[in-house]
Amino acid sequence: MKGRMSDEVWASVVKFLVSLDEHQRVFDSATDQLMISPESPLKEPFYGVTDDLITACSDLAGDHFDSLSWWVYENDFGRNGMDAGADGDIRKIMSYEDLRWLLEVVA
């Protein structure tokens, strides 16, 4: 592994991501029930703050390749089971352990 973050930093990253996942599910459920389109400016404040928090958490974790943003938006917190890695070492990233591996292997 190229880089290794402390267990304390990792615990903070996971706590943030678990909380974000819960808040995003509630927000999406509420806006879906109100039939607010994904492009609506009413969603901008939530996603603007979310982006800022992801950036801050990425800085804390030493994430120079936007892996946390990818985890949240494209891999849907691991539910999409997408592949990622570096230097020919590619894996499905589905769990927080997989995400930590990714953050450390690309560091």
Beta strands, then each sheet from edge to edge (+ up, - down):
strand 1: 83-86
strand 2: 89-92
sheet 1: 1+ 2-
end
